[in-house]
């Protein structure tokens, strides 16, 4: 008799338990795709509001597995956060010649998963070289036209990025030896991580280098990089490709020389203009290549991004350390997102300031990239040596107000953000107060709801800015008193108080914009215009009854020549030189004196900035919607409206449908409303 196997009959519930083992975790595959009218972060094929919590890079607060940071992570998890960014330095993973270790990267990710098992992580991967490599490779280091290396005295440990603005040993970004290490170690990190359990939680890599990891050239604010051997060779190759003979990297005297007021003559200063263009394009190329290595190496979809696109608060040093060739990065499929912190200074960060980011957000969004704002403004912590002897908050009203303003600035403009936690004493815990976390929790819940709606921008006033112009104007601080300090930063600071909803765009994207939405187009710093751009402005922008504002010296340079005839052509105005300004060249219209003048639907301002009442005058004449009076800050879009005030007072808020709300705003307040109904949400 053949052997019969015993059959065991199971009930339905038991069969289900056997047939359905616990689901295996799925990789945190990440991508940026269009969704509901804006570039949106997708995690595991689901659209999410890109709101992150990020630890500092500073000692004592940068490791997710340590006690202080872990407590802050727990608080943000309780507030509904599942997206995290953590710093990781090559110098910590490659401590001696030989293979790189991925153990620290694992521990960083595991520190999140121990608190939030469903959390996903973006690693900010700093490609600064370790000290031993710098010592072994002196010929690969950045050198400066204005002096040799500095030797700071340090008696206590400091963050790796502490001295990036000084003339300290840093790898030349033109060094092929440095770049080859960056390629190899990035590949090594990703291949190693891919074999670990923590790989399932890795959503992205944020490539970082240069000053503070933000791809400003080393030492740029106070120094003149880069005269190294690597850069000399790279500059010679750049000139050869352009069909021009090799020349040395310009010295300080070359960089300082100007010909017509704030301008370099393009024909006389070709080498200086070429150098800045060479340096700027090199940085952009490094970013694009490194992001491409991440995409190629990781065994699945992964998010790639970087700090780039900075425009506001560049300290009059755009050509030396800014991000001028923005579109080289925007047009690369290797890069999914750009990011930047909020702009600095009284006009931006202080109570009553606009809180805007340093980037031209609408241009980034128009080019299909996600933008992530870095919200890193400190609450009112002070060390109070009282009975508690501890850091304490000293102005909760201001803290609530600034958090709301900063977070809504990004959301209303259709982008995401992260809270970057420098913490009291540069450690974790900037928001580690239950009252602040309750506010962040409320905000997060509201924005998650509105994120599900179709995105609609609210701006009907467009400010157009240019980056290329900085190749042609003074690059030593104080030699161009017009462009960066006045036409860019002071202009934006005043205009944002006008009560209108504003948008910002790079000149290069003007032809892609839907101009029908705008009642007013302001050409803020467009001193450099090609023939085609001047023609487009005349034929398309200055049409359909649209009001256009020119300021300063519009179109004065075409990249080859400096000529006031270009300015007269693009504006259609009788612009004449005037000697009455603190900068040159300067124009007035006809025989009129300097100032603001109107000529039909064309406005001309001899010298920016205009005060916010003048912007209100222009916007009112153009029929733009003015939401509020009194100089308060307005952020509108995505179905929401935020009013931010320093002094408070009685104000009238006019919604787009015509409904008027009479407000009694307290000092240091930020009130949030539904844009359509006027319901107050916070």
C-alpha positions in Angstrom: 0.0 0.0 0.0 1.5 3.3 -1.0 2.4 5.8 1.7 -0.3 8.4 2.1 0.7 11.8 3.4 -1.4 13.1 6.3 -3.5 16.1 5.3 -4.0 18.9 7.7 -7.1 21.1 7.1 -6.9 24.6 8.3 -9.6 27.1 9.0 -9.9 30.2 6.8 -8.2 32.5 9.2 -5.3 30.2 9.8 -4.9 29.7 6.0 -4.8 33.4 5.5 -2.1 33.7 8.1 0.0 31.1 6.3 -0.7 32.6 2.9 0.0 36.2 3.7 3.3 36.7 5.4 4.0 40.3 6.7 4.6 42.6 3.7 8.2 43.3 3.0 9.3 46.9 3.2 9.5 48.6 -0.2 12.3 50.9 -1.3 11.7 54.6 -0.7 11.8 55.2 -4.5 11.6 59.0 -5.0 11.0 61.2 -8.0 9.7 64.7 -8.9 6.8 64.8 -11.3 4.1 67.3 -12.3 1.0 66.9 -10.1 -1.9 69.3 -9.6 -0.2 72.2 -11.3 3.3 72.1 -9.8 6.4 69.9 -9.6 5.8 67.5 -6.7 7.8 65.0 -4.7 6.6 61.4 -5.1 7.7 58.7 -2.6 6.8 55.1 -3.5 4.7 56.5 -6.3 2.6 58.6 -4.0 2.6 62.5 -4.1 3.6 64.0 -0.8 4.0 67.5 0.6 7.8 68.0 0.6 8.1 69.1 4.2 11.3 67.8 5.9 13.0 67.9 9.2 16.8 68.3 9.0 19.5 68.1 11.6 22.3 70.6 11.7 25.8 69.8 10.5 27.3 71.1 13.7 29.0 69.0 16.4 26.6 67.8 19.0 23.6 68.0 16.8 24.3 66.2 13.6 24.0 62.5 14.4 20.4 61.1 14.5 21.4 58.3 16.9 22.6 60.7 19.7 20.3 61.7 22.6 19.6 65.3 21.8 18.9 65.0 18.1 16.9 61.9 18.7 14.6 63.8 21.0 14.0 66.5 18.3 13.4 63.8 15.7 10.7 62.2 18.0 9.0 65.6 18.3 8.8 66.1 14.6 7.6 62.5 14.0 4.8 63.3 16.5 4.0 66.4 14.5 3.4 64.2 11.4 6.8 64.4 9.7 8.1 61.3 7.8 10.7 63.0 5.6 14.2 63.8 7.0 17.5 65.2 5.8 20.8 64.4 7.5 24.4 65.6 6.8 27.1 63.1 5.9 30.7 64.1 5.4 33.2 62.3 3.2 35.8 63.2 5.8 33.9 61.1 8.4 33.5 58.1 6.1 37.0 58.1 4.6 39.4 58.6 7.5 42.5 57.1 5.8 43.6 56.0 2.4 41.7 53.0 1.2 38.1 52.0 1.1 35.3 54.2 2.4 33.1 53.0 5.3 29.3 53.2 5.0 28.7 52.4 8.7 28.1 56.1 9.7 25.6 56.5 6.8 23.9 53.4 8.1 23.8 54.7 11.6 22.4 58.0 10.5 19.5 56.4 8.6 19.0 53.8 11.3 18.6 56.6 13.8 15.6 57.8 11.9 14.1 54.3 11.5 14.4 53.6 15.2 12.0 56.5 15.8 10.0 56.5 12.6 10.0 53.0 10.9 8.2 54.5 7.9 10.6 57.5 7.6 12.6 58.2 4.5 16.0 60.0 4.4 17.9 62.3 2.1 21.6 62.5 2.8 23.4 65.8 2.4 26.6 64.4 1.0 29.5 66.8 1.6 32.5 66.2 -0.7 35.0 68.2 1.3 38.3 66.4 1.4 39.7 65.0 4.7 42.7 66.8 6.3 45.1 64.0 5.4 44.1 64.3 1.7 44.6 68.0 1.7 48.1 67.6 3.3 49.1 65.0 0.6 47.8 67.1 -2.3 48.9 70.7 -1.9 48.9 71.3 -5.7 45.2 70.5 -5.9 44.1 73.3 -3.5 42.3 76.5 -4.2 44.7 79.6 -4.3 43.7 83.2 -3.9 44.7 86.3 -5.9 44.5 88.4 -2.8 46.8 86.4 -0.4 48.2 83.1 0.8 46.5 80.7 3.2 45.4 82.0 6.6 46.2 80.1 9.8 43.3 80.5 12.2 43.9 79.6 15.9 41.3 77.1 17.0 41.3 75.9 20.6 38.0 74.0 20.5 36.4 71.7 17.9 34.5 73.5 15.2 32.1 72.4 12.4 33.7 71.3 9.2 32.3 74.3 7.4 33.3 76.9 10.0 36.1 78.5 8.0 34.9 78.1 4.4 34.9 81.9 3.9 38.5 82.2 4.8 41.6 81.4 2.8 42.1 77.9 4.2 43.2 74.8 2.4 40.2 73.6 0.3 40.3 71.6 -2.9 40.1 73.6 -6.1 36.8 72.8 -7.8 38.9 72.7 -11.0 41.0 69.9 -9.7 40.5 66.7 -11.7 42.1 64.7 -8.9 39.6 66.0 -6.4 36.7 65.4 -8.9 37.9 61.8 -9.5 37.8 61.2 -5.8 34.3 62.7 -5.6 33.2 60.4 -8.4 34.7 57.3 -6.9 33.7 57.8 -3.3 30.1 58.8 -4.2 29.9 55.6 -6.2 31.4 53.6 -3.4 29.1 55.1 -0.8 26.0 54.3 -2.9 27.1 50.8 -3.8 27.9 50.0 -0.2 24.6 51.4 1.1 22.6 49.5 -1.5 23.7 46.3 0.1 22.4 47.3 3.6 19.0 47.1 5.2 19.0 50.9 5.6 19.0 51.2 1.8 15.2 50.8 1.8 14.8 54.2 3.6 17.2 56.2 1.4 15.2 58.5 -0.8 17.8 60.9 -2.1 21.3 62.4 -2.2 21.9 66.1 -1.9 25.4 66.8 -3.3 27.3 69.5 -1.4 30.6 71.3 -1.7 32.0 74.8 -1.8 31.2 77.3 0.9 28.9 75.7 3.5 28.1 73.0 1.0 26.3 75.6 -1.1 28.5 75.6 -4.2 29.8 79.2 -3.6 33.4 79.2 -4.6 35.7 78.9 -1.5 36.3 82.1 0.4 34.2 84.1 -2.1 32.8 86.8 0.1 36.1 88.4 1.2 38.6 86.8 -1.2 39.4 86.3 -4.9 39.6 82.6 -5.9 40.9 80.6 -7.8 44.5 81.1 -9.1 45.6 77.4 -8.5 47.4 75.4 -11.1 44.2 73.4 -11.7 42.2 76.5 -12.4 44.9 78.0 -14.7 44.8 74.8 -16.8 41.0 74.7 -16.8 40.8 78.4 -17.8 43.3 77.9 -20.6 41.2 75.0 -21.9 38.0 77.1 -21.7 39.7 79.9 -23.7 41.0 77.4 -26.3 37.5 76.0 -26.8 36.2 79.5 -27.4 38.9 80.1 -30.0 40.9 82.6 -27.9 44.5 82.4 -26.8 45.4 81.4 -23.2 45.9 84.1 -20.6 46.5 83.8 -16.8 43.6 83.8 -14.4 42.9 87.6 -13.7 44.6 89.2 -10.7 42.9 91.6 -8.3 43.8 94.6 -10.4 42.2 93.0 -13.5 39.1 92.1 -11.6 38.7 95.6 -10.1 39.1 97.6 -13.4 35.9 99.1 -14.8 35.5 101.3 -17.9 32.1 103.1 -17.9 30.8 103.6 -14.4 29.8 100.2 -13.0 30.5 98.4 -16.3 33.3 96.5 -17.9 33.7 97.1 -21.6 33.1 93.6 -23.1 35.9 94.2 -25.7 38.5 95.5 -23.2 37.8 93.1 -20.4 37.2 89.9 -22.3 39.6 87.9 -20.2 37.9 88.9 -16.9 34.4 88.2 -18.2 35.7 84.8 -19.6 37.2 83.9 -16.3 34.1 84.4 -14.3 32.1 82.6 -16.9 34.6 79.7 -16.8 34.5 79.5 -13.0 30.7 79.6 -12.9 30.1 77.0 -15.6 32.7 74.7 -14.0 30.7 74.7 -10.7 27.4 74.0 -12.6 29.1 71.2 -14.5 30.3 69.6 -11.3 26.8 69.6 -9.9 25.3 68.0 -13.0 27.9 65.3 -13.2 27.7 64.3 -9.5 23.9 64.2 -9.6 24.2 62.0 -12.7 26.6 59.6 -10.9 24.0 59.2 -8.1 21.2 58.5 -10.6 23.4 56.0 -12.5 24.8 54.2 -9.4 21.7 53.7 -7.3 19.7 50.5 -8.1 16.4 52.3 -8.4 14.7 55.7 -8.6 16.4 58.2 -6.3 16.0 61.9 -5.7 19.0 64.2 -6.5 19.4 67.8 -5.6 21.7 70.5 -4.4 22.0 74.1 -3.2 21.9 76.2 -6.3 20.0 79.1 -7.8 20.8 81.7 -5.1 20.0 85.2 -6.2 19.0 87.5 -3.3 21.4 88.3 -0.5 24.5 87.5 -2.4 26.5 90.3 -0.7 27.4 92.0 -4.0 29.5 88.9 -5.0 27.4 87.2 -7.6 30.2 86.7 -10.2 32.7 85.5 -7.7 30.6 83.0 -5.8 27.0 83.1 -7.1 25.0 80.7 -9.2 24.9 82.6 -12.6 24.4 79.7 -15.2 21.2 78.6 -13.5 19.7 77.1 -16.6 22.6 74.7 -17.1 21.5 73.0 -13.9 17.7 73.5 -14.4 17.9 71.9 -17.9 19.7 68.8 -16.7 17.7 65.6 -16.1 20.2 64.6 -13.5 18.9 67.2 -11.0 15.5 66.9 -9.4 15.4 69.8 -7.0 17.3 73.0 -6.0 17.3 74.5 -2.6 18.4 77.6 -0.7 18.0 79.2 2.7 15.9 82.3 3.2 17.4 85.6 2.3 19.4 87.5 4.9 19.1 91.0 6.3 16.5 93.3 7.8 14.4 93.5 4.6 14.0 89.7 4.6 14.4 87.9 7.9 13.6 90.5 10.6 10.1 91.0 11.9 8.1 92.8 9.3 10.4 91.5 6.5 9.2 89.3 3.6 10.9 86.1 4.6 11.4 85.2 1.0 14.0 82.6 -0.1 17.2 83.5 -1.9 16.1 81.9 -5.2 13.9 82.9 -8.1 11.2 80.3 -7.2 8.9 80.8 -10.2 11.7 80.2 -12.7 12.6 76.9 -10.9 9.0 75.8 -10.9 8.5 76.8 -14.5 11.4 74.6 -15.5 9.9 71.6 -13.9 12.1 71.3 -10.8 11.1 71.0 -7.2 12.4 73.8 -4.9 13.0 73.2 -1.2 13.4 76.2 1.0 15.7 75.9 4.0 13.8 77.4 7.0 16.6 78.0 9.4 15.5 81.1 11.3 16.2 80.9 15.0 13.4 81.3 17.6 13.9 83.7 20.5 16.2 81.5 22.6 18.3 83.2 25.2 20.4 81.8 28.0 18.7 83.0 31.2 20.9 82.5 34.2 18.0 82.4 36.6 16.7 79.6 38.8 16.5 77.2 35.8 19.8 78.3 34.2 18.8 77.2 30.8 17.9 78.4 27.3 14.4 79.8 27.3 12.2 81.4 24.7 11.8 85.1 25.2 9.2 86.2 22.6 6.7 83.6 21.7 4.5 86.0 19.6 7.5 86.7 17.4 8.3 83.0 17.2 4.8 82.0 16.1 4.7 84.9 13.6 8.0 84.1 11.9 7.4 80.4 11.7 4.1 81.0 9.9 5.5 83.6 7.6 8.5 81.5 6.6 6.6 78.3 6.0 3.7 80.0 4.1 6.2 81.8 1.9 7.3 78.6 0.3 3.9 76.8 0.3 2.0 79.7 -1.4 4.7 79.6 -4.1 4.1 76.0 -4.8 7.3 74.5 -3.3 8.5 72.6 -0.3 10.9 73.2 2.6 12.9 71.7 5.4 13.3 72.9 9.0 17.1 73.1 9.4 17.8 72.7 13.1 20.8 74.6 14.2 19.4 74.6 17.7 20.5 76.7 20.8 24.3 76.8 20.8 24.2 75.2 17.3 23.0 71.9 18.5 19.6 70.2 17.9 16.5 71.6 19.4 15.7 75.0 17.9 12.0 74.1 18.0 12.2 71.8 21.0 9.5 73.6 23.0 6.1 72.0 23.2 4.4 75.4 22.3 6.5 75.8 19.1 5.9 72.1 18.2 2.2 72.6 18.7 2.3 75.5 16.2 4.4 73.4 13.7 1.9 70.6 14.1 -1.1 72.8 13.3 0.6 74.3 10.3 1.6 70.9 9.0 -2.0 69.6 9.2 -3.4 72.6 7.4 -0.8 72.5 4.6 -1.3 68.8 4.1 -5.0 69.5 3.4 -4.3 72.3 0.9 -1.6 70.3 -0.8 -4.3 68.0 -2.1 -5.8 70.8 -4.1 -4.8 72.0 -7.5 -2.1 74.6 -7.2 -3.0 78.1 -8.4 -0.6 81.0 -8.2 -2.0 84.3 -7.1 0.5 86.8 -8.5 -0.5 89.4 -11.2 2.8 91.4 -10.8 6.0 89.9 -12.3 9.5 90.9 -11.4 12.1 89.9 -14.1 15.7 89.5 -13.0 18.9 88.5 -14.8 22.1 86.7 -13.6 24.3 87.1 -16.7 24.6 90.8 -16.2 26.9 90.2 -13.2 29.7 89.2 -15.6 29.7 92.7 -17.0 29.5 94.9 -13.8 31.8 95.5 -10.9 32.5 92.4 -8.9 34.6 93.8 -6.0 32.3 94.9 -3.2 31.4 98.6 -3.6 32.3 98.9 -7.2 28.7 98.4 -8.4 26.5 100.2 -6.0 23.5 99.8 -8.3 22.8 96.3 -9.4 22.9 93.9 -6.4 22.3 96.2 -3.4 19.6 98.4 -5.0 18.1 96.9 -8.1 17.9 93.4 -6.7 17.7 93.4 -2.9 16.3 96.8 -1.9 13.8 96.6 -4.8 12.5 93.3 -3.7 12.3 94.3 -0.1 10.2 97.4 -0.8 8.0 95.8 -3.5 7.0 93.0 -1.2 5.4 95.5 1.1 3.1 96.8 -1.7 0.1 94.6 -0.9 0.2 92.9 -4.3 1.0 89.3 -4.9 4.4 89.1 -6.6 6.3 86.5 -8.7 9.9 86.4 -9.7 11.3 85.2 -13.0 14.7 84.9 -14.7 14.9 87.0 -17.9 15.7 83.8 -19.8 12.3 82.3 -19.0 10.3 85.4 -20.0 9.2 83.9 -23.3 7.9 80.8 -21.6 5.8 82.7 -19.1 2.0 83.1 -19.4 2.1 86.9 -19.7 -1.7 87.0 -19.8 -1.8 86.6 -16.0 0.2 89.8 -15.3 -1.0 93.3 -15.1 2.6 94.6 -14.5 6.0 93.4 -15.6 9.0 95.0 -13.8 12.5 94.8 -15.4 14.5 95.0 -12.3 18.2 94.6 -13.2 18.1 93.8 -16.9 21.1 95.9 -18.0 22.1 93.1 -20.4 19.7 92.4 -23.2 20.3 90.8 -26.6 18.7 92.1 -29.8 16.1 89.3 -29.6 15.3 90.1 -26.0 14.8 93.8 -26.7 12.5 92.9 -29.6 10.4 90.5 -27.5 10.0 93.1 -24.8 8.9 95.7 -27.2 6.5 93.5 -29.2 5.2 91.0 -26.7 5.6 92.3 -23.1 4.7 96.0 -23.8 1.4 94.9 -25.4 -2.2 94.2 -24.6 -2.4 97.2 -22.2 0.1 95.8 -19.8 2.1 98.2 -17.7 5.9 97.8 -17.8 8.4 99.2 -15.4 12.1 99.8 -16.3 14.7 101.0 -13.8 18.3 101.8 -13.9 20.0 101.2 -17.2 17.9 98.7 -19.1 19.6 97.0 -22.0 22.7 99.2 -21.8 24.9 96.2 -22.7 24.2 93.6 -25.4 27.2 91.4 -24.5 29.5 93.1 -27.0 29.0 96.8 -26.7 27.9 99.4 -24.1 25.5 101.9 -25.7 22.6 104.0 -24.4 20.9 103.6 -27.7 20.0 100.1 -26.6 18.2 101.5 -23.6 16.3 103.9 -25.7 15.3 101.2 -28.1 13.9 98.8 -25.5 12.0 101.3 -23.5 10.8 103.5 -26.3 11.8 106.5 -24.1 14.0 109.5 -24.7 16.6 108.4 -22.1 19.4 110.9 -21.5 22.5 110.7 -19.3 22.4 112.5 -16.0 25.2 113.2 -13.5 23.0 113.5 -10.5 23.3 109.9 -9.2 25.7 108.1 -6.9 26.4 105.6 -9.7 27.1 105.8 -13.4 25.7 105.6 -16.0 22.3 107.0 -15.0 19.4 108.2 -17.2 16.4 110.4 -17.0 13.6 110.7 -19.5 13.9 113.8 -21.7 14.6 117.0 -19.8 12.8 115.7 -16.6 14.8 115.3 -13.5 15.8 111.9 -11.9 13.1 109.9 -10.2 9.9 107.9 -11.2 8.0 109.0 -14.3 5.1 107.6 -16.3 4.8 107.6 -20.1 1.5 105.9 -21.0 1.8 102.4 -19.7 5.6 102.6 -19.4 7.2 103.6 -16.2 10.9 104.6 -15.7 12.8 104.9 -12.4 16.2 106.5 -12.7 17.5 105.0 -9.5 16.1 102.0 -7.5 14.7 101.3 -5.1 11.3 102.8 -5.3 9.5 103.0 -1.9 6.6 100.7 -1.4 4.0 103.5 -1.8 5.4 104.2 -5.3 5.0 100.5 -6.1 1.4 100.7 -4.9 0.9 103.7 -7.2 2.1 101.8 -10.2 0.2 98.6 -9.4 -3.0 100.5 -8.8 -2.7 102.3 -12.1 -2.2 99.0 -13.8 -5.2 97.4 -12.3 -3.3 94.8 -10.2 -5.1 93.4 -7.2 -3.9 95.0 -3.9 -4.9 92.8 -1.0 -3.9 95.0 1.9 -2.9 98.5 2.8 -0.3 99.7 5.3 2.9 98.1 4.1 2.3 94.6 5.5 3.9 91.5 4.0 1.6 89.4 1.9 2.0 85.7 0.7 -0.8 84.4 -1.5 -1.3 81.3 -3.6 -2.2 77.6 -3.3 -5.6 78.6 -1.9 -4.1 80.4 1.1 -3.2 84.0 2.1 -0.9 85.1 4.9 -0.6 88.6 6.3 2.5 89.4 8.3 3.0 92.6 10.3 5.5 94.1 12.7 3.5 97.0 14.1 0.0 95.8 13.7 -3.0 98.1 13.5 -6.3 98.4 11.6 -6.1 97.1 8.1 -8.5 96.3 5.2 -8.0 93.0 3.5 -9.6 92.7 0.0 -10.0 89.2 -1.4 -9.9 88.5 -5.1 -13.7 88.1 -5.2 -14.2 91.6 -3.7 -14.9 90.6 -0.1 -13.4 93.0 2.3 -12.3 92.0 5.8 -11.6 94.6 8.5 -8.7 93.4 10.5 -7.3 94.5 13.9 -3.8 93.1 13.7 -1.8 92.8 16.9 1.9 93.6 16.7 4.3 90.8 15.6 1.5 88.8 14.0 1.0 86.5 11.0 -2.6 85.6 10.2 -3.5 82.9 7.8 -6.7 82.9 5.7 -8.4 80.8 3.1 -7.9 82.8 -0.1 -11.3 82.2 -1.5 -13.6 82.4 1.6 -11.6 84.6 3.9 -11.9 82.1 6.7 -9.1 82.7 9.2 -7.2 79.4 9.8 -4.5 80.7 12.2 
